[in-house]
Amino acid sequence: MRAFLTPKWLAAHVLLIVLCATMIRLGIWQWHVGGIRHGDLRNYAYAVQWWAFTGFAIFFWARLIRDAGLRDVPVPPVQQPPSPDQYRRYTMPQSQEITDSATDPERARYNAYLRSLDEQ
């Protein structure tokens, strides 16, 4: 909280207050001009627009304060992902070996081809 009481931040707080007061006053003036011109819709729209600008300024000021406050919060360390060595080679469990390759010659040939690739 004390970080927002430095001269830089105090000047920014004063600037925001002056800008918001000016925009609110401009909105009141624009509303008054709309009444003088017998309800000119354009002037009423400008008045609402000035007040919307004030709302946006306050909203973004709050975001700026929040972001500046979050800069001081320590970031938790990132955990390292598991090493890729454990994913490089798949070995089939022994209980699931194919036993009927002797009955199908094409399957036996394909399994022999796979074994030769595995040995390489």
Backbone as numpy.savetxt, mean C-alpha at the origin, in Angstrom:
# Nx Ny Nz CAx CAy CAz Cx Cy Cz
5.84 12.72 19.93 5.02 13.92 19.93 5.88 15.17 19.93
7.03 15.11 20.60 7.91 16.27 20.64 8.51 16.58 19.27
8.58 15.57 18.42 9.15 15.79 17.08 8.30 16.78 16.29
7.03 16.88 16.61 6.14 17.79 15.88 6.13 19.19 16.48
6.99 19.45 17.47 7.10 20.78 18.07 8.40 21.47 17.70
9.10 20.95 16.72 10.32 21.60 16.24 9.93 22.83 15.42
10.85 23.77 15.21 10.51 24.98 14.44 9.96 24.69 13.05
10.51 23.68 12.39 10.03 23.32 11.05 8.56 22.89 11.10
8.23 22.02 12.05 6.85 21.54 12.17 5.92 22.64 12.65
6.38 23.48 13.57 5.53 24.57 14.05 5.18 25.53 12.92
6.16 25.82 12.06 5.89 26.69 10.90 4.87 26.03 9.97
4.98 24.72 9.80 4.03 24.00 8.94 2.64 23.99 9.57
2.55 23.82 10.90 1.25 23.85 11.58 0.59 25.22 11.40
1.38 26.29 11.58 0.83 27.64 11.43 0.38 27.86 10.00
1.18 27.41 9.04 0.80 27.56 7.63 -0.52 26.84 7.34
-0.69 25.64 7.87 -1.94 24.91 7.66 -3.12 25.66 8.26
-2.96 26.18 9.46 -4.06 26.91 10.10 -4.42 28.15 9.30
-3.41 28.88 8.82 -3.67 30.08 8.02 -4.36 29.70 6.70
-3.89 28.66 6.06 -4.51 28.24 4.80 -5.95 27.78 5.00
-6.20 27.02 6.04 -7.56 26.54 6.31 -8.49 27.71 6.64
-8.01 28.65 7.46 -8.84 29.81 7.78 -9.14 30.63 6.53
-8.14 30.77 5.66 -8.35 31.51 4.41 -9.36 30.81 3.52
-9.24 29.51 3.38 -10.17 28.79 2.50 -11.58 28.80 3.07
-11.72 28.70 4.40 -13.05 28.78 5.00 -13.65 30.16 4.76
-12.83 31.20 4.94 -13.30 32.57 4.71 -13.67 32.79 3.25
-12.89 32.25 2.33 -13.23 32.36 0.91 -14.55 31.64 0.61
-14.79 30.50 1.25 -16.06 29.81 1.05 -17.24 30.62 1.57
-17.06 31.26 2.73 -18.13 32.12 3.27 -18.38 33.30 2.34
-17.29 33.91 1.86 -17.45 35.04 0.94 -18.15 34.61 -0.34
-17.77 33.45 -0.88 -18.38 32.97 -2.12 -19.87 32.67 -1.89
-20.22 32.15 -0.74 -21.61 31.87 -0.41 -22.40 33.19 -0.35
-21.78 34.20 0.24 -22.42 35.51 0.34 -22.63 36.12 -1.05
-21.65 36.00 -1.92 -21.78 36.51 -3.28 -22.90 35.78 -4.01
-23.05 34.49 -3.77 -24.14 33.74 -4.39 -25.50 34.24 -3.93
-25.59 34.65 -2.67 -26.86 35.20 -2.17 -27.16 36.58 -2.74
-26.12 37.37 -2.96 -26.32 38.70 -3.54 -26.83 38.58 -4.97
-26.35 37.60 -5.68 -26.76 37.42 -7.08 -28.02 36.56 -7.18
-28.81 36.53 -6.15 -30.09 35.83 -6.13 -29.95 34.33 -6.36
-29.01 33.73 -5.63 -28.89 32.27 -5.65 -28.16 31.72 -6.86
-27.08 32.38 -7.25 -26.29 31.89 -8.38 -25.65 30.56 -8.00
-25.99 29.51 -8.71 -25.55 28.16 -8.38 -24.03 28.02 -8.48
-23.42 28.71 -9.42 -21.98 28.63 -9.59 -21.24 29.11 -8.34
-21.71 30.22 -7.76 -21.07 30.73 -6.55 -21.25 29.77 -5.37
-22.40 29.16 -5.25 -22.61 28.19 -4.18 -21.69 26.98 -4.36
-21.52 26.56 -5.60 -20.63 25.43 -5.89 -19.19 25.79 -5.54
-18.77 27.02 -5.85 -17.42 27.44 -5.49 -17.24 27.49 -3.97
-18.27 27.90 -3.26 -18.19 27.94 -1.80 -17.97 26.54 -1.25
-18.74 25.58 -1.73 -18.59 24.20 -1.28 -17.21 23.67 -1.69
-16.73 24.10 -2.85 -15.42 23.66 -3.30 -14.31 24.17 -2.36
-14.40 25.40 -1.90 -13.41 25.92 -0.96 -13.42 25.11 0.34
-14.60 24.76 0.81 -14.69 23.98 2.04 -14.17 22.55 1.83
-14.37 22.03 0.63 -13.82 20.70 0.33 -12.29 20.76 0.30
-11.74 21.84 -0.23 -10.28 22.02 -0.21 -9.76 22.03 1.23
-10.51 22.67 2.11 -10.11 22.69 3.52 -10.11 21.28 4.10
-11.13 20.51 3.78 -11.20 19.12 4.25 -10.04 18.29 3.72
-9.71 18.47 2.43 -8.58 17.74 1.85 -7.27 18.14 2.53
-7.09 19.44 2.80 -5.86 19.89 3.45 -5.73 19.26 4.83
-6.81 19.21 5.58 -6.76 18.60 6.92 -6.51 17.10 6.82
-7.15 16.45 5.86 -6.96 15.01 5.68 -5.50 14.69 5.34
-4.94 15.42 4.37 -3.56 15.14 3.99 -2.57 15.56 5.07
-2.91 16.57 5.85 -2.06 16.93 6.98 -2.03 15.80 8.01
-3.18 15.21 8.27 -3.23 14.07 9.20 -2.42 12.90 8.66
-2.48 12.67 7.36 -1.69 11.60 6.76 -0.19 11.88 6.88
0.18 13.15 6.69 1.58 13.53 6.81 2.08 13.32 8.23
1.27 13.68 9.20 1.63 13.48 10.61 1.76 11.99 10.90
0.81 11.20 10.42 0.85 9.76 10.66 2.09 9.13 10.03
2.39 9.49 8.78 3.55 8.92 8.10 4.86 9.32 8.79
4.93 10.56 9.26 6.13 11.00 9.96 6.27 10.25 11.28
5.17 9.95 11.93 5.22 9.19 13.18 5.59 7.74 12.95
5.20 7.17 11.80 5.52 5.78 11.51 6.98 5.60 11.12
7.65 6.68 10.72 9.05 6.57 10.35 9.91 6.15 11.53
9.48 6.48 12.74 10.26 6.17 13.93 10.01 4.77 14.47
8.99 4.09 13.96 8.65 2.74 14.44 9.63 1.75 13.80
10.30 0.90 14.60 11.24 -0.04 14.00 10.51 -1.10 13.18
11.10 -1.44 12.07 10.54 -2.45 11.17 11.01 -3.82 11.64
10.10 -4.78 11.78 10.53 -6.11 12.21 11.44 -6.74 11.15
12.42 -7.53 11.57 13.34 -8.13 10.60 12.62 -9.13 9.70
13.04 -9.16 8.47 12.44 -10.06 7.48 13.09 -11.43 7.64
12.26 -12.45 7.75 12.79 -13.81 7.86 13.24 -14.30 6.50
14.37 -14.96 6.49 14.90 -15.47 5.24 14.09 -16.68 4.79
13.81 -16.78 3.50 13.08 -17.96 3.02 13.98 -19.19 3.13
13.37 -20.36 3.13 14.19 -21.58 3.21 15.11 -21.70 2.00
16.21 -22.36 2.19 17.17 -22.49 1.10 16.58 -23.33 -0.03
16.90 -23.00 -1.27 16.31 -23.74 -2.39 16.88 -25.14 -2.55
17.95 -25.48 -1.83 18.54 -26.81 -1.98 17.56 -27.91 -1.63
16.69 -27.67 -0.69 15.76 -28.71 -0.29 14.66 -28.94 -1.32
14.54 -28.07 -2.31 13.49 -28.23 -3.32 14.04 -28.68 -4.67
15.32 -28.87 -4.79 15.90 -29.15 -6.11 15.65 -30.57 -6.62
15.57 -31.49 -5.73 15.43 -32.86 -6.20 14.32 -33.55 -5.43
13.44 -34.16 -6.17 12.35 -34.90 -5.57 12.72 -36.37 -5.60
12.57 -37.03 -4.48 12.78 -38.49 -4.44 11.46 -39.14 -4.06
11.12 -40.12 -4.83 9.86 -40.82 -4.60 9.99 -41.71 -3.36
8.99 -41.68 -2.51 9.04 -42.58 -1.35 9.10 -44.04 -1.80
9.79 -44.87 -1.02 10.01 -46.26 -1.40 8.72 -47.07 -1.46
7.72 -46.69 -0.71 6.50 -47.48 -0.66 5.64 -47.29 -1.91
5.93 -46.30 -2.74 5.09 -46.04 -3.90 5.76 -46.45 -5.22
6.76 -47.27 -5.16 7.41 -47.69 -6.40 6.45 -48.52 -7.25
6.60 -48.41 -8.54 5.74 -49.14 -9.46 6.29 -50.56 -9.60
5.44 -51.53 -9.37 5.87 -52.93 -9.40 5.44 -53.64 -10.67
4.53 -53.07 -11.39 4.03 -53.78 -12.58 4.73 -53.32 -13.85
5.97 -52.82 -13.77 6.66 -52.38 -14.98 7.09 -53.57 -15.84
7.21 -54.72 -15.26 7.60 -55.90 -16.04 6.50 -56.33 -16.99
5.25 -56.03 -16.68 4.15 -56.44 -17.54 3.95 -55.49 -18.71
4.42 -54.26 -18.59 4.25 -53.28 -19.66 5.63 -52.88 -20.17
6.02 -53.31 -21.36 7.39 -53.03 -21.85 7.62 -51.52 -22.09
6.63 -50.81 -22.50 6.82 -49.37 -22.74 7.07 -48.63 -21.42
6.35 -49.04 -20.39 6.57 -48.43 -19.07 7.95 -48.79 -18.54
8.39 -50.02 -18.75 9.71 -50.43 -18.29 10.79 -49.62 -19.01
10.63 -49.40 -20.32 11.59 -48.61 -21.09 11.61 -47.16 -20.59
10.46 -46.62 -20.31 10.37 -45.24 -19.82 11.01 -45.11 -18.43
10.77 -46.10 -17.56 11.39 -46.07 -16.23 12.90 -46.19 -16.32
13.39 -47.00 -17.27 14.83 -47.11 -17.46 15.40 -45.78 -17.94
14.68 -45.12 -18.82 15.11 -43.81 -19.29 15.17 -42.80 -18.14
14.17 -42.82 -17.28 14.18 -41.91 -16.13 15.32 -42.21 -15.18
15.63 -43.50 -14.96 16.75 -43.87 -14.09 18.06 -43.37 -14.68
18.20 -43.47 -16.01 19.44 -42.98 -16.62 19.57 -41.45 -16.49
18.46 -40.77 -16.58 18.50 -39.31 -16.37 18.86 -38.98 -14.93
18.36 -39.77 -14.02 18.62 -39.52 -12.59 20.08 -39.75 -12.27
20.70 -40.73 -12.92 22.10 -41.01 -12.66 23.02 -39.92 -13.23
22.57 -39.27 -14.26 23.37 -38.20 -14.86 23.36 -37.02 -13.96
